[in-house]
Amino acid sequence: MASWTRMRNLAAGVIAAAVLASTFGQRAGAEPVEIRITHSITGGTQKEALDGIIADFEKANPDIKVKQVVFDDDQYSDTGLITQLKSATPPDIYFQWAGFPMQRDAKEGFAKDISAEMDADGWKDSFLPSVWSPSMGMLYEGHPYLVPMTLDVTNVIWFNKKIFAEDGVKAPATWDEFMAAVKTLAEKGETPIVIGNQELWPLGNWASHIASRVVEPAHYDAAFKLQEPFSQPGFEKALTLIDDLRKAGAFNKDIAGLGADPAMSTFFQEAAAMHPIGSWLVPSANEMAEKDFDYGAFNTPLIDPANPTKDSVIGTATGFAVHAKSAHPKEAIAFLKFFTRLDSQVKWAEAGSFSPVKGAMEQAKLDDKTKQMADMLSHAGSLVPPPDTTYPVAVAESYYQAAAYVAGGEKSPHDALVWLDEHVKAMK
């Protein structure tokens, strides 16, 4: 009997070992899990850095492959992203702007609540505390739905140092000094400021920052929430400042028909002295401008010393969301944790992005322009988010259109605000 028992146990062990070997063989030989990421990073040093981080992740995790689904900016914003989100096979991870777009996604069930994942292993604490403040727009009803990816200064005034030096102009500290510089440049035959406002946001973003420096914060917020009219002295003063620039010959004549990318190229080609746009100009300059192109930046100059946001920076955050219907949420989170590791974020910062991860900007070897943007963000008295990331896009774009009317000389500041209030009336 004992011999039979031993033989039976041995046979059972052999069978179990065979099953285990078979199972292991199936698992070892199985195809890697594929997760899909959709975004609008089409080129430049940011794309190189992202590709490199993905390659590092796949090397460390051979059972996971990352497929990128890439759109250009305009297509992504207009139709690319929403088509992906509503697809029967949505991406596992997608790029999104913080604020209203993210909050809309959370409300409509596209983005996954990642509270539990953020609380695990101190992941949430690895980011700068400021990214979790309500004004940054990473949270919906107090819960995180975005993994912070990049902080951006969405508008500073970039200037050509050579043109400024040749025409005897210095970077201004006040609005009066700014107006004087514009007039001098125009008299010298320069195009003082080039803006490609075909899509309205390039001027609209800056016009919003100007308004935030003039209008009391409570009235600014109430107007964009349609709780107060835009036709009030503060907004009229803000649009009058833009009108003053137009009258001084500040803008390129094709401002309304020129695209954002061609306008940036115009600046790189030294056909304009200044170009108001965001911090993403830095990686674009590294790729597109001549090596000897010498440029600097200054924030919107001081307008009203009494305004609470007198020394603000206009900026926003972007991030990666996990789709609520992702087929592979665990693998998606694994990639996002890898992407936000300090070593990955040092690479991300060195590609020209402002990393939201603690210590990344300090450890990274940064060019002077990126350091300047980082310093501008860290020393700002406050951060003003762009209206199209904070309020309903239709309201923000209506304000942008009003500013465009003024910059193009089509309406006076007063008439533009009357048009604006009438236009947004149906949105209440």
C-alpha positions in Angstrom: 0.0 0.0 0.0 2.8 2.4 0.9 4.5 1.8 -2.4 1.2 2.5 -4.2 0.7 5.7 -2.3 4.2 6.9 -3.2 3.7 6.0 -6.9 0.4 7.8 -6.9 1.9 10.9 -5.3 4.8 10.8 -7.7 2.4 10.5 -10.7 0.4 13.5 -9.4 3.6 15.5 -9.0 4.6 14.7 -12.5 1.2 15.7 -13.8 1.2 19.0 -11.8 4.7 19.8 -13.0 3.6 19.2 -16.6 0.6 21.4 -16.1 2.7 24.1 -14.5 5.3 23.9 -17.3 2.5 24.1 -19.9 1.0 27.1 -18.2 4.3 28.8 -17.9 5.1 28.1 -21.5 1.8 29.5 -22.6 2.4 32.7 -20.5 6.0 33.0 -21.6 5.2 32.6 -25.3 2.0 34.9 -25.2 1.9 38.1 -27.2 2.7 41.2 -25.1 -0.2 43.3 -24.0 -0.6 46.4 -26.2 -1.7 49.7 -24.7 -2.5 52.6 -26.9 -1.7 56.3 -26.2 -3.2 59.1 -28.2 -1.7 62.6 -28.2 -0.6 65.5 -30.4 3.1 65.5 -30.0 4.1 65.2 -33.6 7.8 66.1 -33.6 10.7 68.0 -32.0 12.6 67.2 -28.8 9.4 66.4 -26.9 8.6 63.6 -29.3 12.2 62.3 -29.1 12.0 62.3 -25.3 8.6 60.5 -25.3 9.8 57.9 -27.8 12.9 57.3 -25.6 10.8 56.9 -22.4 8.5 54.5 -24.1 11.5 52.5 -25.4 12.9 52.4 -21.9 9.5 51.2 -20.5 9.2 48.5 -23.1 12.7 47.3 -22.3 11.9 47.1 -18.6 8.5 45.6 -19.3 8.8 43.2 -22.2 5.3 41.9 -21.7 3.8 45.4 -22.5 4.0 47.3 -25.8 3.0 50.9 -26.3 1.4 52.0 -29.5 1.2 55.8 -30.2 -1.8 57.3 -32.0 -0.7 60.8 -33.0 -2.7 63.7 -34.4 -1.5 67.2 -35.2 -2.7 69.9 -32.7 -5.7 71.2 -34.7 -7.0 67.8 -35.7 -6.6 66.5 -32.2 -8.5 69.4 -30.7 -11.3 69.5 -33.3 -12.2 65.9 -34.0 -9.3 63.5 -33.3 -9.7 63.2 -29.6 -13.5 63.1 -29.3 -13.6 60.4 -32.0 -11.1 58.3 -30.1 -12.9 58.8 -26.7 -16.3 57.7 -28.2 -14.8 54.7 -30.1 -15.8 51.2 -29.3 -12.1 50.5 -28.7 -10.9 53.7 -27.0 -7.2 54.4 -26.2 -6.0 53.3 -22.9 -4.3 56.6 -22.3 -5.0 60.0 -23.8 -3.5 63.5 -23.6 -5.8 66.2 -22.2 -5.6 69.8 -21.0 -6.3 70.4 -17.3 -9.3 72.4 -16.3 -12.6 72.5 -18.1 -11.7 69.8 -20.8 -10.6 67.3 -18.1 -13.6 68.1 -15.9 -15.9 67.6 -18.8 -14.3 64.2 -19.6 -14.7 63.1 -15.9 -18.4 64.2 -15.9 -19.2 62.4 -19.1 -17.5 59.2 -18.0 -14.5 59.2 -20.4 -11.7 59.6 -17.8 -11.0 57.2 -15.0 -10.9 58.3 -11.3 -7.3 57.5 -10.3 -7.6 58.4 -6.6 -6.7 54.9 -5.4 -3.7 54.7 -7.8 -2.4 58.1 -6.7 -2.7 57.3 -3.0 -0.7 54.1 -3.5 3.0 54.2 -2.9 3.1 58.0 -2.4 2.6 58.6 -6.2 0.6 61.7 -5.6 3.2 63.2 -3.3 5.9 62.8 -6.0 4.4 65.8 -7.8 4.7 69.5 -7.0 1.9 70.4 -4.5 0.7 73.2 -6.7 -0.5 70.9 -9.4 -3.2 69.6 -7.1 -4.6 73.1 -6.2 -8.2 73.5 -7.5 -7.2 76.3 -9.9 -4.9 74.0 -11.8 -7.8 71.8 -12.9 -6.4 68.4 -12.3 -9.3 67.5 -10.0 -13.0 66.9 -10.5 -15.2 66.9 -7.3 -11.9 66.6 -5.3 -10.7 63.5 -7.1 -7.7 63.3 -9.6 -8.4 62.3 -13.1 -5.2 63.4 -14.8 -1.6 62.3 -14.3 0.3 65.6 -14.5 2.5 65.7 -17.6 3.6 69.2 -18.3 3.2 72.7 -16.9 3.1 75.4 -19.6 3.5 79.1 -19.6 0.8 79.7 -22.2 1.9 83.2 -23.1 5.0 85.3 -22.7 6.4 87.8 -25.2 9.4 86.4 -27.0 11.6 89.0 -28.6 14.5 89.1 -31.1 17.5 90.3 -29.2 19.3 91.5 -32.3 16.4 93.6 -33.5 16.0 95.1 -30.1 19.7 96.0 -29.9 19.8 97.4 -33.4 16.8 99.6 -32.7 17.8 100.7 -29.2 14.9 98.9 -27.5 15.0 97.1 -24.1 12.7 94.5 -22.6 10.0 96.6 -20.9 8.9 96.3 -17.3 5.7 98.4 -17.6 3.0 98.8 -20.1 4.0 102.4 -20.9 7.6 101.1 -21.6 6.1 98.4 -23.8 4.0 100.9 -25.8 7.1 103.1 -26.3 9.1 100.1 -27.6 6.3 99.2 -30.0 6.2 102.7 -31.4 10.0 102.8 -31.8 10.1 99.5 -33.6 7.2 100.6 -35.9 9.0 103.8 -36.7 12.1 101.8 -37.6 10.1 99.9 -40.2 9.9 96.7 -38.2 6.8 94.5 -37.6 6.8 94.9 -33.8 4.5 91.9 -33.0 3.6 88.9 -35.2 0.5 86.9 -34.2 -1.1 84.1 -36.2 -4.7 84.5 -35.1 -6.5 82.3 -37.6 -7.7 80.1 -34.8 -8.4 83.0 -32.4 -6.6 81.5 -29.3 -3.1 83.0 -29.9 -4.2 86.6 -29.4 -7.2 85.5 -27.2 -4.9 83.9 -24.7 -2.8 87.0 -24.4 -5.8 89.3 -24.4 -7.2 87.2 -21.5 -4.0 87.7 -19.5 -4.2 91.4 -20.2 -7.8 91.5 -18.9 -6.8 89.5 -15.8 -4.3 92.2 -15.0 -6.9 94.9 -15.3 -10.2 93.5 -14.2 -10.8 92.6 -10.5 -10.6 88.8 -10.2 -14.1 88.4 -8.9 -15.6 90.4 -11.8 -13.3 88.6 -14.3 -14.5 85.2 -13.1 -18.2 86.3 -12.9 -18.1 87.5 -16.5 -16.7 84.3 -17.9 -19.3 82.4 -15.9 -21.9 84.6 -17.5 -23.0 85.9 -14.1 -22.0 89.5 -15.0 -21.8 91.3 -18.4 -18.5 91.7 -20.2 -19.5 95.3 -20.9 -17.9 96.9 -17.8 -15.0 99.3 -17.4 -12.3 96.8 -16.7 -12.8 94.7 -19.8 -13.2 97.9 -21.9 -9.9 99.1 -20.6 -8.2 95.8 -21.4 -9.5 95.9 -25.0 -8.5 99.5 -25.3 -4.9 98.5 -24.5 -5.1 96.1 -27.5 -6.6 98.9 -29.6 -3.8 101.2 -28.6 -1.3 98.6 -29.9 -3.2 98.4 -33.2 -3.2 102.1 -33.6 0.6 102.1 -33.0 1.1 99.7 -35.8 2.0 96.8 -33.5 0.5 93.9 -35.4 1.2 92.1 -38.7 -1.4 93.0 -41.3 -2.4 89.4 -41.9 -3.0 88.7 -38.2 -6.5 87.4 -38.9 -5.6 85.0 -41.7 -2.2 83.7 -40.5 -1.9 80.4 -38.7 -0.1 79.9 -35.4 2.7 77.9 -36.8 3.5 80.2 -39.8 3.5 83.1 -37.3 6.1 81.3 -35.2 8.2 80.7 -38.4 7.9 84.4 -39.2 9.5 85.2 -35.9 12.2 82.6 -36.4 13.0 84.1 -39.8 13.6 87.5 -38.0 10.7 89.2 -39.9 9.2 90.4 -36.6 10.6 91.7 -33.4 8.2 90.0 -30.9 5.9 87.0 -30.8 3.5 86.4 -27.9 3.0 82.6 -27.5 3.6 79.9 -24.9 6.7 78.1 -23.6 6.4 75.5 -26.3 8.3 77.9 -28.5 11.5 76.7 -27.0 11.6 73.1 -28.4 10.2 74.5 -31.7 13.1 77.0 -31.8 15.6 74.2 -31.2 14.2 72.4 -34.2 13.3 75.2 -36.6 15.4 78.3 -35.9 18.9 79.0 -37.1 21.6 78.1 -34.6 22.6 81.8 -34.2 19.0 83.0 -33.6 19.2 84.9 -30.4 16.0 85.5 -28.5 14.6 86.2 -25.0 11.3 86.6 -23.3 9.5 88.9 -20.9 6.1 88.5 -19.2 3.2 90.7 -19.9 4.4 94.0 -18.5 3.0 95.6 -15.3 -0.3 97.4 -16.1 -2.1 98.1 -12.8 0.1 97.9 -9.6 -3.1 97.7 -7.5 -4.5 94.6 -9.2 -4.2 91.4 -7.2 -2.8 89.6 -10.3 -0.4 92.3 -11.3 2.6 89.8 -11.3 0.7 86.8 -12.6 1.7 84.3 -15.2 -0.8 82.8 -17.5 -0.3 79.1 -17.7 -1.9 75.7 -17.6 -1.2 72.1 -17.0 -1.6 69.1 -19.2 -1.7 65.5 -18.4 -2.5 61.9 -19.4 -5.8 60.4 -18.5 -6.7 56.7 -18.4 -9.8 56.1 -20.3 -12.6 54.8 -18.1 -13.2 51.9 -20.5 -9.5 51.0 -21.0 -9.0 47.3 -21.7 -5.7 47.4 -19.8 -5.9 49.9 -16.9 -3.2 48.2 -14.8 -0.7 48.3 -17.7 -1.7 51.9 -18.4 -1.0 53.0 -14.8 2.3 51.1 -14.9 3.4 53.1 -17.9 2.3 56.4 -16.4 4.1 55.6 -13.2 7.2 54.9 -15.3 6.7 58.1 -17.3 6.6 60.2 -14.1 9.6 58.6 -12.4 12.3 61.1 -11.6 14.8 59.7 -14.1 12.1 59.8 -16.9 11.1 63.3 -16.0 14.7 64.6 -16.1 14.8 63.5 -19.7 11.4 65.1 -20.2 12.6 68.4 -18.7 15.8 68.3 -20.8 13.6 68.1 -23.9 12.1 71.5 -23.1 9.1 70.6 -20.9 8.4 72.0 -17.5 8.1 68.9 -15.4 5.5 68.7 -12.6 7.6 66.1 -10.7 9.5 67.2 -7.6 13.2 67.6 -8.3 13.1 67.1 -12.0 13.8 70.7 -13.0 16.6 71.0 -10.5 18.4 67.8 -11.7 17.9 68.4 -15.4 20.5 70.1 -17.6 18.3 72.9 -19.0 18.9 75.6 -21.6 18.6 79.2 -20.5 15.2 79.6 -22.0 13.6 76.7 -20.2 15.2 77.9 -16.9 13.7 81.3 -17.5 10.2 79.7 -17.9 10.7 77.6 -14.8 11.8 80.6 -12.8 8.8 82.6 -14.2 6.4 79.9 -13.0 8.0 79.4 -9.6 8.2 83.1 -8.8 4.8 84.2 -10.1 2.5 85.9 -7.7 -0.3 83.9 -9.1 -1.2 81.6 -12.0 -4.0 82.6 -14.3 -5.3 79.7 -16.4 -6.4 80.4 -20.0 -10.2 80.8 -20.2 -10.6 78.0 -22.7 -9.2 75.6 -20.1 -11.2 77.0 -17.2 -14.6 78.1 -18.6 -16.9 76.7 -21.3 -14.9 76.8 -24.5 -17.7 78.6 -26.4 -17.6 81.5 -23.9 -13.8 81.7 -24.0 -13.8 81.7 -27.8 -16.4 84.4 -27.9 -14.1 86.6 -25.9 -11.2 85.7 -28.2 -13.4 86.8 -31.1 -14.1 90.1 -29.5 -10.4 90.7 -29.0 -9.8 89.8 -32.6 -12.3 92.3 -33.8 -10.5 95.0 -31.8 -7.0 94.0 -33.0 -8.2 94.0 -36.6 -9.9 97.4 -36.3 -13.3 95.9 -37.1 -14.9 97.1 -33.8 -14.2 99.5 -31.1 -13.6 98.1 -27.6 -17.0 99.2 -26.5 -18.8 97.8 -29.6 -16.8 94.5 -29.3 -18.1 94.1 -25.7 -21.7 94.9 -26.7 -21.4 92.2 -29.5 -19.8 89.8 -26.9 -22.7 90.1 -24.4 -25.3 89.7 -27.1 -23.4 86.7 -28.5 -23.1 84.8 -25.2 -26.7 85.6 -24.1 -28.0 82.3 -25.5 -25.3 80.3 -23.6 -26.6 81.2 -20.2 
